[in-house]
Amino acid sequence: MTHVPELHRNQHVGWLRASVLGANDGLISTASLVVGVAAAQTQREPVMLAAFAGMVAGALSMAAGEYVSVSSQADTEEADLERERRELAAAPDYELAELADIYVSRGLSEELAVQVATQLTAHDALGAHARDELGMSQHTLARPLQAALASAGAFTAGALPPVLLVWFIPLALVNVVVSGSTLLLLVGLGCLAAHLGGAPMFRGAVRVTFWGAVAMAATALVGRIFGAVV
């Protein structure tokens, strides 16, 4: 019988989470920055500078933050694996019994659990304990560099639309066009993220779009107030 590997959503959970977060943050934060600065300015150059600087700073910040966060997770995972290696070397019989107890708790008979634990230990003892005792797998292991690059790339992709709009549309229309296009893109981003994650698309779209609208409204208000004061 030919075995066809099944694709599951949790295989992409690492890069998907980082990518969705980065794109969402890039779009909302950059659009909000543009709207806020444009509300307080009568010239295009400061708005363009703020938009471009916000995109670069945000992408680097996302990459650094994601790398540090996921590196900490990777360090924890490696520490757990190293401890398991030492325990397997020091007390292999105890570790075998521990693995068998896990399978008994999942519904296997004691005799079958011992057989399964023995065969898996002979094949890959550390892999068996990492998967069944520690809950680790190749699909969910922390990958700091992958997460950092995904976050930076996604943030930049999300930030590009408001940055480009500032360059090509009249300043008087920046707030309206950027706000409207951002809301539309947030709807699409929310639907895409929900679809990839297997969640209802309407709920995902509403959730993302609502908070994006709140952020842009708040920064526009700040721009109006401080722009008027200056």
N, C-alpha and C positions, 0 to 999 in steps of 0.2 A: 504493500500500500504506500502510495506517495503522500508524504506529509507536506501540506501547504501551510507555511507559517501564517498565523493570524496577526493582523495589525491592530493594536489597541491604542487608545488615546493616551494612556499613561506613559507610553514610550516617548512621547514628545513633550511631557509636562515641563521639563527643565527649560528648553529653549522657547517653548510656547509662552510660558509665564513671563520670561524675560522680554520676549519680543512684543507681546501685547502691552505689557507695562510700559516699555520704552516708547512705542508708537503713540500710545494714549497720552503719556506724559509730554512727549515732544510736541504733539499737536495742541494740547490744551495749554501748556505753559507758554509756548511761543506765541500762539494766537492771543492769549490773555495779555502777554507782554506788549504785543503790537497794538492791541486795542487800548490798553492803558496809556502807553506813550503817545499814541496818535490822538487820544482825547485831550492831551495836554500840550500838543505841539501844532505849529502852523507850517513847519518845514519838513520835508521828506527825509533829509539826511539823518537826523537823530532817531527817527523811527527805523530806518534801514539798519543803522548801526546797532540799535538795541535788539532788533530781530536776529541779525547775524551773530552777534555776541551771545545772545541767549541760546541760539542753536548750538554753537560750539561749546560753550560752558556746560550746557545741559547734557550734551552727548558724553563729554569727558566725565562729568559728575556721575552720570548713570553707569558708565563703564567702571569707574573706580569703586563706586558703592557696591555694584553687583559682584565685582571681583573679590572685594574684601569679604562680603557676606558669604558668598559661595565657597571661598577659600576656607573660611571658618568651619563651614559644614564639611568640607573635604577633610580638614584636619581631624575633626571629630570622628568621621568615618574611618580614617586611617588608624586612629588611636584604638578604636574598637576592634578593627581587624588585627592589629598587632597584639592586642590583649588576647584575642581568640587564638592566634598562632601560638602564643606562649602556653595557653591552657591546653591546647591540643598536644603540644610537645610534652607538657608536664603530667597530664592526666588523661590520656587518650580513652581509657575505659569509662571514666566518668563522663567525658564529653559524648561518647557514643550513647551512653544511657540517657543523657540529657536530650540528645537528638531524638531518640526513640520515644521518650516521654512527650515530646512535642507532637509527634505523629499520633500517639495514643490520644492526646487531648483533641486532635482533629478528627477522630473517629475510627482510626485503624485499631485492629486487635493488637494485643501486646506482641504476639508472635510475628505478625506481619510488620509491625512497626520496627521491631528489631532487625528483621531482614532488610527492610528498606533503608534503615539507618546504616546498617553494615555495608550495603552495596554503595550507597552514596558516599560514605566515608572513604571507602576504597577508591572510588572514582575521583572525588575532590572534597576532602574533609572541610577545608576552609570555606569553599564555595557553598557547601551544604549548610554550614552554621551561619554564614553571612546571610544567606537567603532566608532560612527558616527560623533562626534564632534572633538575628539582628534586623531582619526585614529589608535587607539590601538586595539590589539587583543591578545588572549592567545598565538597565534603562533608567534607573533613578539615581545613580551615583552622581555626586556633585562634580561639575566640570566648570571651574572658575573662568578659564579663558573663553570657552564657548559662551558662557552666560554674559561675560563682559562685552564681547564683540556683538552678540545679538542685541544687547541693550543699547549700545552706542549706535549701531546701524539702524535699529528700529526708531530710536529717538530722532536721529537725523531725518529719516524718511517721514516721520510724523511732523517734524518742524519745517520741512521744505515748503509745503503749500503756503502757509502764511508768509514765509520769507520771500518767496517768489512774487506773491501778490503785492507786497509792499513795493517791489521794484517796478511793477508793470501797470498798476492802476493808479488813477488820480488820488491824491492824498485825501480829498474830501469824501471819497467813497471807501476808503480803507476800512473803517470800522464796520460798515454795513456788509461789504463784500467778504471780509475776513470772518466776521461773526457768522454770516449765513453759510459760507462754504465749510467752515469748521464744524458747525452743527451737522451738516449733511455728511461730512466725512466721519464724524463721531458715530452717527447712526450706522454707517457701513462698517466701521471698525468694531462697534459693539455687536453687530450681527455676525461678523466674521469670527470674532473671538468666541461668541456663544456657540456658533456652529461647530467650530473646531473642538470645543470642549464638551459638546453634546448637551448643552443647556438650551432653554427656550430663547430664540433669537430676539423676540420682542422685549423680554425682560432685560436682556443684555444691552440692547440698544438704548432703552429708556434710561437705564442706570448710568451708562457712560455719558449720554447726551445731557442729562440733567445736571450732573456735576460740572461738565464742561461749560454749560450755560451760566451756572452760578459763578464759576471762576472768571469768565469773561465779563460778566456784569459787575462783579466786585472790583476788578482792576479798572474797568472803564469809569466806575464811580470814583475810585481813587485818583485817576488821571484828571477827571473833571474838577474835583475839589482842589487838589494841589496845583493844577494848572491855572485855575482861577485865582488862587492865592498868590502864586508867583506873578 
